[in-house]
Amino acid sequence: MNQTTPELSGLTRQQAQARLLRDGPNELQAAQRRSTWQRLIAMLREPMFALLVLAASLYMLLGDLSEGITLFVFVNAVIGLTFYQEGKSEAAIEALRQLSQPFAHVIRDGQICKIASREVVVGDLLQVSEGNRIAADGWLVQSDQMQVDESMLTGESVPVNKVAAPFHADATPAGPSGDDQPTVFAGTFVVRGQGLVRVTATGMRGQVGQIGASLNQIEDQKTPLQQQTARLVKVLAFITFALCVSMVLTLGLRNGAWLPALLSGIALAMAILPEEYPVVLAVFPALGARRLAQEGVLTRRINAIETLGAITVLCTDKTGTLTENRMQVSALAVGPAAQPLVLNLVDLSAASDPTLPEAFHGLLEHAILASAPEPFDPMETAFHQLGQRFLATTEHLHRDWTLVQTYALSPALRAMSHVWKAQGNKLHTVSAKGAPEAVMSMCHMPAELQAQWAQAIDAMASQGLRVLAVAQGRFEGNDWPDSEHDFDFEWLGLIGLSDPLRPEIPQAVADCHSASIRVIMITGDYPTTARMIAQQAGLRSGDTLTGDAIDALSDEALCQAMQTVSVCARISPHQKLRIVQALKRNGDIVAMTGDGVNDAPALRAAHVGIAMGARGTDVAREAAALVLVDDNFASIVKGIRLGRRIFGNLQKSMAYIFAIHIPIACLALVPMLFALPPLLLPLHIALLELIIDPSCSLAFENEPAEHDVMRRPPRDTLAPFFGTRAILESLGQGLCVAVAIGLSYWAAQDLPTPQVRAMVLVTLVVSNAMLILANRAQASRFLQSLRVDNRVALGVMAGAVVLLLVGIYTPGLSSALGFAPLPLMPLGKATLLGVVSLGAVMALRFAFSWANARAHARP
């Protein structure tokens, strides 16, 4: 430990312990974890779960143990799967909690000691240096050329200068993005220099905590699919109730046997009621979350997965999301002021033999010399990287020179200079870089030349570049001037730096556009820079809205303005929240991406909040529904594709389940109506629902995305999830299978009842396989779908047939199930009728597809 001066001895350990007990640890309050019982009650409140439990309980009370046990197995399976998925997500999020620096260096009892960041308290003296993440909000009381990256709070990728000032308890701290201010904030990190900070706020009382606290004012909402599912449940319940009541009344009035009529109605309800719906509604998103995790996307709120497929607007932050949050040299300018020679580094890199022209060597050489020998600042890193690329084999890199004097940036002169000594040379080389106007002043440039260079500066700035000027000088002796302004400098030229776009962004944005998803960039950057980045990313042209303009607009006017906006610039956190809320009021399904604390309120308010995992903040990850573990923007497109795939497969599964219940209901209904021996006993119904339906639902979940899934517009969340057309088509498919089963029953008239039952079930199981094949894709792509690999579906179809044959031909088991072995000819007839049902189903699907196309073609 190192000793310090008495004036800066810091707190005593006793004082620090007392303040820690008073204020609590220096950490963000994690989202409150729900207990197991709270999670269970919340799930049982969902309509489909409640219906499942109620149905199982009713069957148990009526003595139908097989059906009741089957349904309770479904309940336990769904709850277990949901609990498992939520547990994995929470554990993964906990592993990502890396916002705060794990340790901090503070002065206690006059000594420098290393403590956990959560133990930092108000009044501590915090030592920070280049590369450190600041552990708490504070006031800079000592500094040495200190610059801080506040992009986590402001969205600005350019570090800001920090200057020390005497601390006063009643001083009003400046907000983030304060250049030449003494205030620093938790979660930001030092990119240059070092300093001593007096801590003024910790934990939830700091800037990060205040933004995080605003999330508590935003309530979660049900996803569109959850809302539509609740409506679907009511429709199905009404249909089932109406049919069962009609059945009971018909049988009771016909023969006066009301108890058998009631039992027949219950059996019909068992056959009609699609208990698989809550299963697929829980399993599909859960398995989708697992697939997303394999793509590097962590799911925090599983219900957000289905909403991905309905996104109409994607709001994305610029810094660190569209861009790499690092500087890159994009342009160089040298030569006469009237007509400078400008080199575009992008064009140079695209050349077959990229070589930096000799005219630019001196400019890059002195930009490197004016930077730290081992840079941490992104701009200086960019200079060194460019030098290694183009100057490595020249005499312009000076690894043997010695840095003998430095002049730091100051509010009075926004430039910095380094004085170097070469071996065997009495003259010192002075290199300077900084704001163009500052370097012009150091070079004593005439006003006429300044005006000419200003045109070049404006041209580079209009491309979204940050422009620096570079100069060189010579100095003899060791009597250094007090100010770098006193050196005799020669102007060398300009360097334009950009925060480069991630290479995958243009394709990801293009994919969004092809999917009819509007992309809006929301950033704290200046409008000119923002528009240029938007153009490079491929965003469609639109209006640019600034933060000041948003503050001047009412909520209604903002809703109107957001309909044509593609770029929002100079935006603060509360304005981001207003933007998302305005889009939602316009009827859009909004996704918001971001990694900074300033994104968190909008992430929570959006239908789908998508945070960055590697560089994101704790508060952003807690607010988001999805976390990009690899920070890859292209993963968002994969998530949207997967969301559309999940929803499409869910619709296919729902349609299939509805269709397969029609022939099952007919098998339960027709014999009762015509006083025939029952073909399906309750055991058979339970067996079919337990083995065939859930398994086939999983088969649909495994179905790959259709070829044009990202060329369709987002689905209308207000349109019925399973509307009249879908119900009629599924009803028609089910009736086609019912006709095939009826023909099988007619062909088995000469057989005993156990063989009739076996023959009918063979036709049903084969027809079930045909229904799966028919519903795997759109009608127009049926033949192509047969070539798409889905081994789960094939395994389910083959397994169901094999299990049925085992049940029919295994002695003992056959009689227990009410079957009898079938001769080869009846077995062949039953199988053929099941296969033929595919033709009828596909003819029906083509007819509905043709009618739907004609309906959409009408003006």
Residue pairs with C-beta under 8 A, 6 or more apart in sequence:
1 111
1 112
1 113
2 111
2 112
3 110
3 111
4 10
4 107
4 110
4 111
4 112
6 110
8 107
8 125
8 141
8 142
8 196
9 107
9 109
9 110
10 106
10 107
10 108
10 109
10 110
10 124
10 125
11 19
11 108
11 109
11 121
11 123
11 124
11 125
12 108
12 109
13 108
13 109
15 123
16 108
16 119
16 121
16 123
16 124
19 121
19 122
19 123
20 119
20 121
23 121
23 122
23 202
23 203
23 205
24 203
25 118
25 119
25 202
25 203
26 100
26 117
26 118
26 119
26 120
26 121
26 135
26 136
26 186
26 202
26 203
27 100
27 117
27 118
27 203
28 99
28 203
28 204
28 208
28 209
28 212
28 618
28 619
28 622
29 203
29 204
29 209
29 212
30 622
31 622
33 90
34 42
36 83
39 83
39 86
40 79
43 49
43 78
43 79
43 82
44 50
44 53
46 226
46 278
47 229
47 230
47 233
48 229
48 233
48 277
48 278
48 281
49 75
49 78
49 278
51 233
51 237
51 278
52 71
52 74
52 75
52 78
52 275
52 278
53 71
53 75
55 71
55 273
55 275
56 67
56 68
56 70
56 71
56 72
56 74
56 75
57 68
59 65
59 67
59 68
59 71
59 270
60 68
60 69
60 72
62 266
64 266
64 270
64 682
66 682
66 683
66 686
67 270
67 682
67 685
67 686
70 686
70 689
70 690
71 275
73 690
74 275
74 278
74 279
74 694
77 279
78 278
78 279
78 282
78 283
81 282
81 283
81 286
82 282
82 286
82 302
85 286
85 289
85 290
85 299
85 302
86 302
88 293
89 289
89 298
89 299
89 300
89 302
92 293
92 298
93 298
93 300
93 621
93 622
93 627
96 298
96 613
96 616
96 621
96 627
96 629
97 618
97 621
99 187
99 208
99 616
99 617
99 618
99 619
100 117
100 118
100 133
100 135
100 186
100 187
100 618
101 117
101 132
101 133
101 134
101 135
102 116
102 117
103 114
103 115
103 116
103 117
104 114
104 115
104 116
104 117
104 120
104 126
104 135
104 136
105 112
105 113
105 114
105 126
105 127
105 128
106 112
106 113
106 115
106 120
106 124
106 125
106 126
106 127
107 113
107 124
107 125
107 127
107 196
108 115
108 124
112 127
117 135
117 136
120 126
120 135
120 136
120 199
120 202
121 199
121 202
122 199
122 200
122 201
122 202
123 198
123 199
124 136
124 198
124 199
125 141
125 196
125 197
125 198
125 199
126 134
126 135
126 136
126 138
126 196
126 197
126 198
126 199
127 194
127 195
127 196
127 197
128 134
128 146
128 184
128 190
128 194
128 195
128 196
128 197
129 190
129 193
129 194
129 195
130 190
130 191
130 192
130 193
130 194
130 376
131 189
131 190
131 191
131 376
132 189
132 190
133 187
133 188
133 189
134 148
134 184
134 185
134 186
134 187
134 188
134 189
134 190
134 197
135 186
136 186
136 197
136 199
136 200
136 201
136 202
136 206
137 173
137 183
137 184
137 185
137 186
137 199
137 200
137 201
137 202
137 205
137 206
137 207
138 183
138 184
138 197
138 198
138 199
138 200
138 201
139 165
139 167
139 171
139 173
139 182
139 183
139 184
139 197
139 198
139 200
140 146
140 162
140 163
140 164
140 165
140 182
140 183
140 184
140 195
140 196
140 197
141 164
141 165
141 166
141 167
141 182
141 196
141 197
141 198
142 164
142 195
142 196
143 162
143 163
143 164
143 182
143 193
143 194
143 195
143 196
144 193
144 194
144 195
144 408
145 192
145 193
145 406
145 408
145 409
145 416
146 161
146 162
146 163
146 190
146 192
146 193
146 194
146 195
147 159
147 160
147 161
147 162
147 190
147 191
147 192
147 193
147 377
147 409
148 159
148 160
148 162
148 184
148 188
148 189
148 190
148 191
149 157
149 159
149 188
149 189
149 190
149 191
150 156
150 159
150 160
150 176
150 177
150 185
150 188
151 157
151 319
151 320
151 325
151 596
152 187
152 188
152 595
152 596
152 597
152 598
152 617
153 176
153 177
153 185
153 187
153 188
153 207
153 208
153 596
153 597
153 598
154 176
154 177
154 524
154 598
155 317
155 318
155 319
155 523
155 524
155 525
155 571
155 596
155 598
156 177
156 319
156 524
156 525
157 319
157 320
157 323
157 325
157 326
157 327
157 378
157 499
158 466
159 191
159 192
159 377
159 378
160 177
160 178
160 179
160 180
160 181
161 179
161 180
161 409
161 411
162 180
162 181
162 182
162 184
162 195
163 180
163 181
163 182
163 411
164 182
164 195
164 196
165 182
167 198
173 181
173 183
173 200
174 181
174 183
175 207
176 185
176 188
176 207
177 524
180 411
184 195
184 197
185 206
185 207
185 208
186 202
186 206
186 207
186 208
187 208
187 597
187 617
191 376
191 377
191 378
192 372
192 376
192 377
193 408
201 207
201 209
203 209
204 210
204 212
204 213
207 597
208 597
208 617
208 619
211 573
211 597
211 598
211 600
211 601
211 619
212 597
212 600
212 619
212 622
214 573
214 574
214 577
214 601
215 600
215 601
215 604
215 619
215 622
215 623
218 601
218 604
218 605
220 301
221 607
222 303
223 303
223 304
223 306
223 307
223 607
224 306
224 307
224 310
224 589
224 717
224 718
225 281
225 303
225 306
225 307
225 647
225 650
225 721
226 303
228 717
228 720
228 721
228 722
229 277
229 281
229 721
231 720
231 721
232 277
232 720
232 721
232 722
233 277
236 273
236 274
236 277
239 272
240 269
240 272
240 273
243 268
243 272
244 265
244 266
244 268
244 269
244 272
245 265
247 261
247 264
247 265
247 268
247 669
247 672
248 258
248 261
248 262
248 264
248 265
249 261
250 261
250 673
251 257
251 260
251 261
251 264
251 265
251 672
251 673
252 258
252 261
252 262
264 672
267 668
267 672
267 682
267 685
268 665
268 668
268 669
268 672
270 668
270 682
270 685
270 686
271 661
271 664
271 665
271 667
271 668
271 669
271 680
271 685
272 661
272 665
273 661
274 657
274 658
274 661
274 693
275 689
275 693
276 657
276 689
276 693
276 694
276 697
277 654
277 657
279 694
279 697
280 650
280 653
280 654
280 657
280 697
280 700
280 701
281 650
283 697
283 698
283 701
284 306
284 646
284 649
284 650
284 653
284 701
285 302
285 303
285 305
285 306
285 646
286 302
287 701
288 299
288 305
288 306
288 642
288 643
288 646
289 299
289 302
289 305
291 642
292 298
292 299
292 305
292 626
292 638
292 639
292 642
293 299
295 635
295 638
295 639
295 642
296 628
296 629
296 630
296 632
296 635
297 626
297 627
297 628
297 629
297 635
297 638
297 639
298 613
298 626
298 627
298 628
298 629
299 305
299 625
299 626
300 621
300 624
300 625
300 626
300 627
301 625
301 626
304 607
304 608
304 609
304 625
304 626
305 642
305 643
305 646
306 643
306 646
306 647
306 650
307 589
307 607
307 608
307 643
308 591
308 608
308 639
308 640
308 642
308 643
308 644
308 646
309 640
309 643
309 644
309 645
309 646
309 647
309 648
309 714
309 715
310 589
310 607
310 643
310 647
310 714
310 715
310 717
311 517
311 589
311 590
311 591
311 607
311 608
311 640
311 643
311 714
312 516
312 517
312 518
312 588
312 589
312 590
312 714
313 517
313 518
313 519
313 520
313 583
313 588
313 589
313 590
313 591
314 512
314 517
314 518
314 519
314 520
314 590
314 591
314 592
314 593
314 636
315 520
315 521
315 522
315 576
315 579
315 580
315 583
315 590
315 591
315 592
315 593
315 602
315 606
316 322
316 519
316 520
316 521
316 522
316 592
316 593
316 594
316 633
317 521
317 522
317 523
317 593
317 594
317 595
317 596
317 599
318 499
318 521
318 522
318 523
318 525
318 530
318 533
319 325
319 499
319 523
319 524
319 525
319 596
320 595
320 596
320 612
320 615
320 631
321 593
321 594
321 595
321 612
321 633
322 501
322 502
322 505
322 521
322 533
322 537
322 633
323 499
323 500
323 501
323 502
323 533
324 499
324 500
324 501
324 502
325 378
325 499
325 615
326 378
326 381
326 382
326 499
326 500
327 378
327 379
327 381
327 382
327 466
327 497
327 498
327 499
328 382
328 497
328 498
328 499
328 500
329 345
329 382
329 383
329 386
329 495
329 496
329 497
330 344
330 345
330 346
330 463
330 465
330 496
330 497
330 498
330 500
331 342
331 343
331 344
331 345
331 460
331 463
331 465
331 494
331 495
331 496
332 342
332 343
332 345
332 360
332 363
332 364
332 493
332 494
332 495
332 496
333 340
333 341
333 342
333 343
333 456
333 460
333 493
333 494
333 495
333 496
334 340
334 341
334 359
334 360
334 362
334 363
334 492
334 493
334 494
335 341
335 359
335 493
337 449
337 452
337 453
337 456
338 452
340 453
340 456
340 493
340 494
341 359
342 456
342 460
343 356
343 357
343 360
345 386
348 354
348 356
354 390
355 390
356 364
356 390
356 391
360 493
361 390
361 391
361 394
361 396
362 396
362 472
362 492
363 470
363 492
363 493
363 495
364 383
364 386
364 387
364 390
364 391
364 396
364 495
365 387
365 391
365 396
365 397
366 431
366 432
366 433
366 470
366 471
366 472
366 492
367 383
367 431
367 433
367 468
367 470
367 495
368 383
368 384
368 387
368 391
368 397
369 398
369 401
369 418
369 420
369 429
369 431
370 416
370 417
370 418
370 431
370 432
370 433
370 470
371 377
371 379
371 380
371 383
371 384
371 418
371 433
372 380
373 403
375 381
375 383
375 384
379 466
379 468
379 497
382 497
383 495
387 396
387 397
388 397
391 397
398 420
398 422
400 422
400 423
401 420
401 421
401 422
401 423
401 429
402 420
402 421
403 418
403 419
403 420
404 419
404 420
404 421
404 428
404 478
405 418
405 419
405 428
405 480
406 416
406 417
406 418
406 419
407 416
407 417
407 418
407 432
407 483
407 484
408 416
409 415
409 416
409 434
413 434
413 438
413 441
413 442
413 483
413 484
413 485
414 434
414 435
414 437
414 438
415 432
415 433
415 434
415 435
415 438
415 439
415 442
415 469
415 484
416 432
416 433
416 434
416 484
417 430
417 431
417 432
417 484
417 487
418 430
418 431
418 432
419 428
419 429
419 430
419 475
419 480
420 428
420 429
420 430
420 431
421 428
421 429
422 429
426 476
427 474
427 475
427 476
428 474
428 475
428 476
429 472
429 473
429 474
430 472
430 473
430 474
430 475
430 484
430 487
430 489
431 470
431 471
431 472
431 473
432 439
432 442
432 470
432 471
432 472
432 473
432 484
432 487
432 489
433 439
433 468
433 469
433 470
433 471
433 495
434 468
434 469
435 468
435 469
436 453
436 454
436 457
436 467
436 468
436 469
436 494
437 450
438 469
439 469
439 470
439 471
439 489
439 491
440 450
440 453
440 469
440 491
441 485
442 471
442 484
442 485
442 487
442 489
443 471
443 489
443 490
443 491
444 489
445 453
445 491
453 494
456 494
457 467
457 494
460 467
460 494
460 496
461 467
461 528
462 528
462 532
463 496
463 498
463 532
464 498
464 528
464 529
464 530
464 531
464 532
464 533
464 536
465 496
465 497
465 498
466 496
466 497
466 498
467 494
467 495
467 496
467 497
468 494
468 495
468 497
469 491
469 492
469 493
469 494
469 495
470 492
470 493
470 494
470 495
471 489
471 490
471 491
471 492
472 489
472 490
472 492
473 487
473 488
473 489
473 490
474 488
475 487
475 488
481 487
499 533
501 533
501 536
501 537
502 633
504 632
504 633
504 634
505 537
505 538
505 633
505 634
506 536
506 537
506 538
507 634
508 633
508 634
508 636
508 637
509 519
509 537
509 538
509 539
510 538
511 637
511 710
512 518
512 519
512 637
512 640
513 519
513 538
513 540
514 710
514 711
515 640
515 644
515 710
515 711
515 712
515 713
515 714
516 712
516 713
516 714
517 640
517 714
518 540
518 566
518 588
519 537
519 539
519 540
519 566
520 539
520 562
520 565
520 566
520 567
520 568
520 579
520 583
521 530
521 533
521 534
521 537
521 539
521 566
521 567
521 568
522 568
522 571
522 576
522 579
522 592
522 602
523 530
523 533
523 567
523 568
523 569
523 571
524 569
524 570
524 571
524 572
524 598
525 533
525 569
525 570
526 569
526 570
527 544
527 546
527 567
527 569
527 570
529 569
530 544
530 567
530 568
530 569
531 544
531 567
531 569
534 566
534 567
539 566
539 567
540 566
541 566
542 564
542 565
542 566
542 567
543 561
543 564
543 565
543 566
543 567
544 565
544 566
544 567
544 568
544 569
545 561
545 562
545 565
545 567
545 568
545 569
546 568
546 569
546 570
546 571
547 568
547 569
547 570
547 571
547 572
547 575
548 570
549 561
550 558
550 568
550 571
550 575
550 578
550 579
551 575
553 561
555 578
555 581
555 582
555 585
558 578
558 579
558 582
559 582
559 585
559 586
562 579
562 582
562 583
562 586
563 586
568 575
568 576
568 579
571 579
572 598
573 597
573 598
573 599
573 600
573 601
573 602
574 601
576 592
576 598
576 599
576 601
576 602
577 601
577 602
577 605
579 602
580 590
580 592
580 602
580 605
580 606
581 605
583 590
584 590
584 605
584 606
584 607
589 607
589 608
589 714
589 717
590 606
590 607
590 608
591 606
591 607
591 608
591 609
591 610
591 636
592 599
592 602
592 603
592 605
592 606
592 608
592 609
592 610
593 599
593 610
593 611
593 612
593 628
593 633
593 636
594 600
594 602
594 603
594 610
594 611
594 612
594 616
594 620
595 611
595 612
595 615
595 616
595 617
595 620
595 631
596 616
596 617
596 620
597 617
597 619
597 620
599 611
599 620
599 623
600 617
600 619
600 620
600 622
600 623
601 623
602 609
603 609
603 610
603 611
603 620
603 623
603 624
604 623
604 624
608 625
608 626
609 623
609 624
609 625
609 626
610 624
610 625
610 626
610 627
610 628
610 636
610 639
611 620
611 621
611 623
611 624
611 626
611 627
611 628
612 620
612 627
612 628
612 631
613 621
613 627
613 628
613 629
613 630
613 631
614 629
614 630
614 631
615 631
616 627
616 631
621 627
626 639
628 635
628 636
637 710
640 710
641 705
641 709
641 710
642 705
644 705
644 709
644 710
644 712
644 715
645 703
645 704
645 705
645 706
645 709
646 701
647 715
648 705
648 706
648 709
649 700
649 701
649 703
650 700
651 721
651 722
651 726
652 700
652 703
652 775
652 776
653 696
653 697
653 700
653 701
654 721
654 722
654 726
655 722
655 726
655 729
655 730
655 733
655 775
656 696
656 697
656 700
656 730
656 771
656 772
656 775
657 693
657 697
658 722
658 727
658 730
658 731
658 734
659 730
659 731
659 733
659 734
659 737
659 771
659 775
660 692
660 693
660 696
660 734
660 737
660 768
660 771
661 734
662 730
662 731
662 733
662 734
662 735
662 737
662 738
663 734
663 737
663 738
663 741
663 764
663 767
664 680
664 685
664 688
664 764
666 738
666 741
666 742
667 679
667 680
667 741
667 760
667 764
668 678
668 680
668 685
670 676
671 677
671 678
671 679
672 678
677 753
679 745
679 756
679 757
679 760
680 688
680 757
681 818
683 817
683 818
684 757
684 761
684 817
684 818
687 817
688 764
691 800
691 803
692 765
692 768
692 800
695 796
695 799
695 800
696 768
696 772
696 793
696 796
698 792
698 796
699 772
699 790
699 792
699 793
699 795
699 796
699 797
700 772
700 775
700 776
700 793
702 790
702 791
702 792
702 793
703 776
703 788
703 790
703 793
704 788
704 789
704 790
706 777
706 778
706 781
707 781
707 784
720 726
725 848
725 852
728 848
729 844
729 845
729 848
732 844
732 848
733 771
733 774
733 775
733 841
733 844
733 845
736 837
736 840
736 841
736 844
737 764
737 767
737 768
737 770
737 771
737 837
737 841
739 837
739 840
740 763
740 767
740 833
740 834
740 836
740 837
740 840
741 760
741 763
741 764
741 767
741 833
743 833
744 759
744 760
744 762
744 763
744 829
744 830
744 833
744 834
745 756
745 759
745 760
747 759
747 826
747 829
747 830
747 833
748 755
748 756
748 759
748 760
748 826
748 830
749 756
751 759
751 826
752 820
754 814
754 815
754 818
754 819
754 820
755 819
755 820
755 821
755 822
755 826
757 818
757 819
758 808
758 819
758 820
758 821
758 822
759 822
759 826
759 827
759 829
759 830
760 830
761 804
761 819
762 804
762 808
762 822
762 827
762 830
762 831
762 834
763 830
763 831
763 833
763 834
763 837
764 834
765 800
765 801
765 804
765 834
766 801
766 830
766 831
766 833
766 834
766 835
766 837
767 833
767 834
767 837
768 797
768 800
769 797
769 800
769 801
769 834
770 834
770 835
770 837
770 838
770 841
771 841
772 793
772 796
772 797
773 782
773 785
773 786
773 797
773 838
774 782
774 838
774 841
774 842
774 845
776 785
776 788
776 790
776 793
777 784
777 785
777 788
778 849
779 842
779 845
779 846
779 848
779 849
780 846
780 849
782 842
782 845
806 813
807 813
807 814
807 817
807 819
808 814
808 819
808 820
808 821
808 822
809 821
814 820
814 821
822 830
